[in-house]
Amino acid sequence: MKILVLNSGSSSVKYKLFDTDGEKVLAEGGVEKIGLDDGFIKYRKADGSKAMIKLGNVDHQGAIKAVLNLLTDPMEGCIKNYDEIGAVGHRVVHGAEKFTKSVIINDEVKQMIRECYGIAPLHNPANMTGIEAIDNLMPGVPQVGVFDTAFHQTMPAKAFLYPLPYKYYTEDGVRRYGFHGTSHRYVAGRVCEILGVDPEKTRVITCHIGNGGSITAVNCGKSIDTSMGLTPVEGLMMGTRVGDVDPGALTYLMTKHNLSAAEIQKIINKESGVAGISELSSDMREIEAAVKAGHERATLALDMYKLRIIKYIGAYAAEMGGVDVIVWTGGVGENQADVREDVCAPLAFMGVEIDKELNAKTRGEEIIISTPQSKVKVVIVPTDEELMIARDTFALVSAL
């Protein structure tokens, strides 16, 4: 079966077309700058080279139609018509407590996704545009929703509740939900395959570290705690997101500077983190280059960034009574050797020991970077959220 995977954002649509026979990627790319006059689609050609086509001002339906037209193009495409696509899988960011696993999308599911708009205003409406576009362009094709929050629904109440008045949980759904769940689920399972260990007997800490980042404690194959919360702002220091901060500091700033809720949201989402401290960039490659050039504030930002990763790994190791495997994934986790080395160094007391030479020359590949004598296996596993979405979609549609 050929399955189209879509990740619809507020101004972009990423796609991959899979053939589930051998889990082959037939095509991939994305539309960017949706709603602007300079919108375009970029894609990988059959020979591996990259190409771009200008689209102009299109909405999400126009963007997805451009994707489908490209897939069926006689010269650039890989299928003859839309009918070859057996199902479409969608990334949906927030499922609250409504979804504990991936589901076939129907009217009831759509309504529940809409009910999550209030706690995911930047993501769920955009995800829904992709679903509605497929409804219009490919009526009748089965669609599946795969939720970032679903994997974390196994967290116990002691981990997901905030110590606020309980009524805010029961009446407003305020709790820790966690994100990047599809990525954490993939790498936690994949690392056990690589190591040949039983997931149900293994304590894994998965570090999805990129411009956005989160860490999850996976005990016996289940998420028992994770660093992101009600929203993707909580937890680690990120590219532009603040991560953990004293809520009193926010109310203090709001009062002192007469800031609105929208203004403080912009600060904690768009102006904080690595970019806010360094006042230079949110791109870790630029930060590392600046550190090597002696940039003081970039050095401080990077030190803060790494310290928070160390603290979460240490906390989750304690929570699980130890750790057997630490997994690195995400743009930074897979490619920034210095971050991996500097985070792992103070974890030596837990028996973590990495091969520094191997780590230094490794980028974006599945590999064990811990030494043979290390008590904790440290492994890089490039994430593949789209493959997980395709697998879930195939499993659900095949059962219809």
Secondary structure, DSSP 4 states (H G I P E B T S, - for coil): -EEEEEEE-SSEEEEEEEETTTTEEEEEEEEESTTSTT-EEEEE-TTS-EEEEE--S--HHHHHHHHHHHHT-TTT-S-SSGGGEEEEEEEES--TTT-SS-EE--HHHHHHHHHTTTT-TTTHHHHHHHHHHHHHHSTT--EEEEETTGGGGG--HHHH--SS-THHHHHH--S---S-HHHHHHHHHHHHHHHT--GGG-EEEEEEESSSEEEEEEETTEEEEES--SSTTSSS--SS---S--HHHHHHHHHHHT--HHHHHHHHHHS-HHHHHHSS-S-HHHHHHHHHTT-HHHHHHHHHHHHHHHHHHHHHHHHTTS-SEEEEEHHHHHH-HHHHHHHHGGGGGGT--B-HHHHHT--SS-EE-B-TT-SSEEEE----HHHHHHHHHHHHHHT-
